[in-house]
Amino acid sequence: MTSESQRTFRVDGQVNAPAAVVWGVMTDFESMPEWTESVARIRVLDGSDPRGLGTRVRIHQPRLAPATWVVDEWLEGEQFSWTSRFVGVRTTGTHIVTPTSADTCSVTLQIVHVGPLAGVVARMTAALTRRYLDIELAGLTQRAEAGGPAGKS
């Protein structure tokens, strides 16, 4: 973690699946509740398909208030970030996929809180944020290594 105005949480892992498969799982937003317990419900608000810059989603997570996230960075097949705003804090979730061979890749998941209340929010949610990042990485890994969406190759 850094200063009071910015707090960062990050998890990295290796996945034994091609980067394209991991990207497909990661960006099939509606399926997230199937592979990660950190998301109870998710709804794409504007029907954007294909997904990309500007896509808005409403995410319900256990023990957290529902939040609307807006995709503000999209590098097809490589990385996306989405941001949610709440009084005094802007939270950005970044998802990065980097091929390490034809059949493996590394994944980075990161949450950054920025703003006058970032330190307070980070302290209040630190354990849950770390737990959810770990759960999401484990679920993503399991789904991708099983072949992708619904276990299909």
N, C-alpha and C positions, 0 to 999 in steps of 0.2 A: 504494500500500500504506500501511497505517496502523501501529499499534503492534505490538510483538512478540506480543501475545496475539490479534491479529486481522490476517489478510492477505486482501486482496480483489483479484480479477482480473475484468475486465469487457470485453466487446466489444459494440458497437452497430452495427446496419446497417439499411439500407432494403431492403424486399422489394417487388417489383412483382407483388403478389398480394393478394387480399383477406385481411384479418386472420383470417376464419373458416377459410380454406384453410390458412394458416400454422399456426393453432391445431390444426387437424386433423392435420397432418403432425407437429407437435411432440408431440402427446399420443398418437399411435399408437406407443406405446413399442416394441412388437415389431418395427416396421419400421425402427427407428433404424440397425441395421447395414447396411441397404440404401442409406442416404443419407449416413451419416457414417462415415469410417474411424476415428473416435475411439472407436467402440463395436464390439467384435468379436462379442459375444453379449449378449443381454438376455432375461430371463425374468420375467414377472409372477408373483409367488409366491402370491398369494391369489386369483387369478382375478377381481379387481375389474373389473366392467364395468357401467355406464360407469366410467371412471377417475375418481379423485377423492381426497379427503382420506383418508389411511390406506393408500392403495395401496402395496404393497411390491414392489420389483423387485430382481433380482440382476443387476448389470452387470459384464461382463468387458471391460476396456479394455487395449489393447496397452501393455506396459511398466508396468502398475499391478496391484496385487493386486485380485482380485474383491471387490466391495463390495455390501452390501445398502443400498438407498436407500428411505426412507419419505417419501411425499408428506405434508408437514405444512402446506402452504398451497395452496389451490385456489380461484381466482376464475375460474369458467367463462368461457372465451373470451378471457381477459385475461392470467392469470398463474398459474404454479404454482412451488412450491419443493419440493425434496426434500432430505433430510439423511441423511448417512452418518456413522457414528461409528467411530473407531479410537482406540486408547490415546492419551490426551492431546490429541486433536483432534476437533472436530466440523466436518464440511464440509457446506456448504449450496450447492446449485446452484439458481439462480433463472432462470426463463424468462419473459420479458414480451413480449407482443404489443400494440402500440398502433396503431389505425387512423390513417392520415394522410389518406386519401381512401377512396372506395368500392373502389378497386382497388390501393391500396398501404398499407403499414404499416411501422412501425419495430419492430425486434426488439432486445431486450437479453438477453444471456446473461451470467451472473455466477457466480463461485465465491468463497465466503468460507470461510476456515479460521479457527476460533476455538478457543482453549484454550491450555494451557501449552506445548504443542509446535507450535502453529500457525506460529510463525516458522520453526522448523526444517523442518517439512513444506513450507511455502511456498517456502523457499529451495531445497530439494531438488527440487521439482517445478515451479518457476516456468516454465521454458522449455517443458516439456511441457504444462502447464496452458494457457499462452497459445496454443500451437500447436493444442491440442485445441479450445479455444474458437473459434479462427479456422476450423478444419476443420468444426466443427459448424455455425457460421453459414453458411459457404459451401454446405455440403450441404443445409441447411434451405432456403436461398434457392433453390438449383437445383431441389429437389424441389417446392417451393411454386409457383415460377414456371412449372414444367412442368404444373401443374394439381392438384398434391396427391398423395395416396397412389397409388403405382404409375402416376403420370402422368395420373390421371383427374380430370376436372372435377367 
